[in-house]
Amino acid sequence: TSAVKERLKGKYFKDVSVMVQDGTATLSGQVNLFAYKAQAIKKARKTKGVKAVRDNIAVGGPTVPDNELQKNLLRRIEMDRVGYGEVFDAISVSVQNGVVLLGGHAIGPVTQQSAVALAAYTPGVKEVINKISVDPVSQFDDGIRVATYRAIYGYPPLQRYAIVPWKPIRISVQNGRVTLYGVVDNDMDKQLAYMRAMQVPNVFQVTNDLIVSNDKTEKSNKK
């Protein structure tokens, strides 16, 4: 118990209590952010002699409506890591009773971890469930990503979507299958992006999940 308490010294854990019995550490009390809860659990697990951790820590802080929390997180994740291939990421966010579910695809583990950290340190988030898939390393898929990027953004009618870097047409590729995400201005742009992606060599399938800004009921097109 003393060893776990020593690891949890600091203002972030001042309201966390510890009891260890038969190697199981029970953590109770409250923290202000979900990130601090995750840190407390991790520190307890790393303590010598601790075999298991029972988490009874509550996350306090402000109560934020789910729709507001979702909108805020999605905006922050979209703007995260601009300039590091964000056009190839397609991370989704859903929130229910303060519990954040992150899904979709990330181009690499750094992007995945960054999105999880953003959610964990956001006031109002009570828990973070990470379901983001990290795309496997593949030269074949990398070639398709670059070719699809050039096909879409090298086409003059679609070049304006590169002006705001955190709001691009996103290109997600797994094993030769391309999915387009994001929001476009009209049906024509949605169809143009789809047709340009279809023309890329070695692409097995194109799923068009682009949303037209004034119509969120658009159905996906598939190649």
C-alpha positions as CSV (number, residue, x, y, z in Angstrom):
1,T,0.0,0.0,0.0
2,S,2.8,2.4,0.9
3,A,4.6,1.7,-2.3
4,V,1.5,2.5,-4.4
5,K,0.8,5.6,-2.5
6,E,4.4,6.7,-3.1
7,R,3.9,6.4,-6.8
8,L,0.7,8.4,-6.6
9,K,2.2,11.4,-4.9
10,G,1.2,14.6,-6.6
11,K,-1.6,17.1,-7.0
12,Y,-3.4,15.1,-9.7
13,F,-3.9,12.1,-7.4
14,K,-4.5,13.9,-4.1
15,D,-8.0,12.6,-3.9
16,V,-7.1,9.0,-4.7
17,S,-7.1,6.4,-1.9
18,V,-5.3,3.1,-2.0
19,M,-5.8,-0.2,-0.3
20,V,-3.9,-3.4,-1.1
21,Q,-5.0,-6.8,-0.1
22,D,-3.5,-10.2,-1.2
23,G,-1.7,-8.3,-4.0
24,T,-4.8,-6.6,-5.4
25,A,-4.7,-2.8,-5.3
26,T,-8.0,-1.0,-5.0
27,L,-8.0,2.6,-6.1
28,S,-10.8,4.8,-5.0
29,G,-11.6,8.5,-5.0
30,Q,-11.7,11.1,-7.8
31,V,-9.6,12.8,-10.4
32,N,-10.3,15.7,-12.7
33,L,-9.4,14.1,-16.0
34,F,-9.7,10.6,-17.5
35,A,-6.0,10.8,-18.3
36,Y,-5.1,11.0,-14.6
37,K,-7.2,7.9,-13.9
38,A,-5.4,6.0,-16.6
39,Q,-2.1,7.1,-15.2
40,A,-3.0,6.1,-11.6
41,I,-4.0,2.6,-12.8
42,K,-0.7,2.3,-14.8
43,K,1.4,3.4,-11.9
44,A,-0.3,1.0,-9.5
45,R,0.2,-1.9,-11.9
46,K,3.9,-1.2,-12.2
47,T,4.4,-1.3,-8.4
48,K,6.4,-4.3,-7.3
49,G,4.1,-6.9,-5.6
50,V,0.9,-5.7,-7.1
51,K,-0.8,-8.6,-9.0
52,A,-4.0,-6.8,-10.0
53,V,-5.7,-3.4,-9.9
54,R,-9.4,-2.8,-9.0
55,D,-10.4,0.6,-10.4
56,N,-13.0,2.5,-8.4
57,I,-11.8,6.0,-9.4
58,A,-14.5,8.4,-10.6
59,V,-13.7,11.1,-13.1
60,G,-14.9,14.5,-12.0
61,G,-14.6,17.8,-13.7
62,P,-17.3,19.6,-15.7
63,T,-20.3,17.8,-17.2
64,V,-20.3,18.5,-21.0
65,P,-23.3,17.5,-23.2
66,D,-22.4,14.5,-25.4
67,N,-23.0,16.4,-28.7
68,E,-20.9,19.3,-27.7
69,L,-18.1,16.9,-26.5
70,Q,-18.2,15.0,-29.7
71,K,-18.1,18.1,-31.9
72,N,-15.1,19.5,-29.9
73,L,-13.2,16.3,-29.9
74,L,-13.7,15.7,-33.6
75,R,-12.5,19.2,-34.4
76,R,-9.4,18.8,-32.3
77,I,-8.6,15.4,-33.8
78,E,-9.1,16.7,-37.3
79,M,-6.6,19.5,-36.6
80,D,-4.1,17.2,-34.8
81,R,-0.8,16.5,-36.6
82,V,-1.5,18.7,-39.6
83,G,1.4,18.2,-42.0
84,Y,2.0,14.6,-41.0
85,G,-0.2,12.8,-43.5
86,E,-3.5,13.7,-41.9
87,V,-5.2,13.3,-45.3
88,F,-4.7,9.5,-44.9
89,D,-6.3,9.3,-41.4
90,A,-10.0,8.7,-40.9
91,I,-10.8,8.7,-37.2
92,S,-14.3,8.7,-36.0
93,V,-15.7,10.0,-32.6
94,S,-18.9,9.0,-30.8
95,V,-19.9,10.0,-27.2
96,Q,-22.5,8.5,-24.9
97,N,-22.8,9.7,-21.3
98,G,-19.3,11.1,-21.4
99,V,-17.8,7.8,-22.7
100,V,-15.8,8.4,-25.9
101,L,-15.5,5.7,-28.5
102,L,-12.7,6.3,-31.0
103,G,-12.9,4.3,-34.2
104,G,-11.9,4.4,-37.9
105,H,-8.3,4.2,-39.2
106,A,-5.0,5.9,-38.5
107,I,-2.0,5.9,-40.9
108,G,0.3,5.0,-38.0
109,P,0.5,4.3,-34.2
110,V,1.6,7.9,-33.4
111,T,-1.6,9.3,-34.8
112,Q,-3.6,6.7,-32.9
113,Q,-1.9,7.5,-29.6
114,S,-2.2,11.2,-30.2
115,A,-6.0,11.0,-30.7
116,V,-6.4,8.9,-27.6
117,A,-4.3,11.4,-25.6
118,L,-6.4,14.3,-26.9
119,A,-9.6,12.6,-25.7
120,A,-8.1,11.5,-22.4
121,Y,-7.1,15.1,-21.5
122,T,-10.3,16.7,-22.6
123,P,-12.5,18.0,-19.7
124,G,-15.9,16.2,-19.5
125,V,-14.6,12.9,-20.9
126,K,-15.3,10.1,-18.4
127,E,-13.7,7.2,-20.3
128,V,-11.9,6.6,-23.6
129,I,-12.4,3.4,-25.6
130,N,-9.8,3.0,-28.3
131,K,-11.0,1.1,-31.4
132,I,-8.8,2.9,-33.9
133,S,-7.3,0.5,-36.4
134,V,-3.7,1.3,-37.3
135,D,-3.1,0.6,-41.0
136,P,-0.5,-2.1,-41.6
137,V,2.9,-1.2,-43.1
138,S,2.5,-1.8,-46.9
139,Q,4.5,-0.4,-49.8
140,F,1.6,-1.5,-52.0
141,D,-0.9,0.5,-50.0
142,D,1.5,3.4,-49.8
143,G,1.7,3.5,-53.5
144,I,-2.1,3.6,-53.8
145,R,-2.3,6.4,-51.2
146,V,0.1,8.6,-53.1
147,A,-1.5,7.9,-56.5
148,T,-5.0,8.5,-55.1
149,Y,-3.9,11.7,-53.5
150,R,-2.5,12.9,-56.8
151,A,-5.5,11.8,-58.7
152,I,-7.9,13.8,-56.5
153,Y,-5.9,16.8,-55.4
154,G,-4.1,17.2,-58.8
155,Y,-7.5,17.6,-60.4
156,P,-8.3,21.4,-60.6
157,P,-12.0,21.2,-59.7
158,L,-11.1,19.5,-56.4
159,Q,-7.9,21.4,-55.5
160,R,-9.8,23.8,-53.2
161,Y,-10.3,21.0,-50.6
162,A,-6.6,21.3,-49.8
163,I,-6.9,24.9,-48.8
164,V,-8.0,24.0,-45.2
165,P,-5.5,21.2,-44.3
166,W,-7.6,19.8,-41.4
167,K,-10.7,19.5,-43.5
168,P,-9.5,17.5,-46.6
169,I,-11.0,14.7,-48.5
170,R,-9.5,11.9,-46.5
171,I,-8.1,8.8,-48.3
172,S,-8.1,5.6,-46.2
173,V,-6.4,2.5,-47.8
174,Q,-6.2,-1.0,-46.5
175,N,-5.1,-3.9,-48.7
176,G,-5.9,-2.1,-52.0
177,R,-9.3,-1.0,-50.8
178,V,-9.9,2.8,-50.8
179,T,-12.4,4.6,-48.7
180,L,-13.1,8.3,-49.1
181,Y,-14.2,10.3,-46.0
182,G,-14.9,14.0,-45.3
183,V,-17.4,16.6,-46.3
184,V,-17.7,18.1,-49.8
185,D,-19.8,21.0,-51.1
186,N,-22.0,19.2,-53.6
187,D,-22.9,15.9,-55.3
188,M,-20.7,16.7,-58.3
189,D,-17.6,16.9,-56.1
190,K,-18.5,13.7,-54.4
191,Q,-18.8,11.9,-57.7
192,L,-15.7,13.5,-59.1
193,A,-13.6,12.3,-56.2
194,Y,-15.0,8.8,-56.5
195,M,-14.4,8.7,-60.3
196,R,-10.8,9.9,-59.8
197,A,-10.1,7.3,-57.2
198,M,-11.6,4.6,-59.4
199,Q,-9.0,5.3,-62.1
200,V,-6.0,4.6,-59.8
201,P,-4.2,1.5,-60.9
202,N,-4.2,-1.6,-58.5
203,V,-7.2,-0.4,-56.5
204,F,-9.6,-3.3,-55.8
205,Q,-12.5,-1.3,-54.4
206,V,-13.5,2.3,-53.8
207,T,-16.1,3.1,-51.1
208,N,-17.4,6.7,-51.2
209,D,-18.3,7.8,-47.7
210,L,-18.0,11.5,-48.5
211,I,-20.8,13.5,-47.1
212,V,-22.4,16.4,-49.0
213,S,-22.5,19.4,-46.7
214,N,-26.3,19.9,-47.1
215,D,-27.2,16.2,-47.3
216,K,-26.1,13.6,-44.8
217,T,-28.2,10.8,-46.1
218,E,-26.0,10.2,-49.2
219,K,-25.5,6.5,-49.8
220,S,-22.0,5.0,-50.4
221,N,-20.9,4.1,-53.9
222,K,-18.7,1.1,-54.4
223,K,-16.3,0.0,-57.1
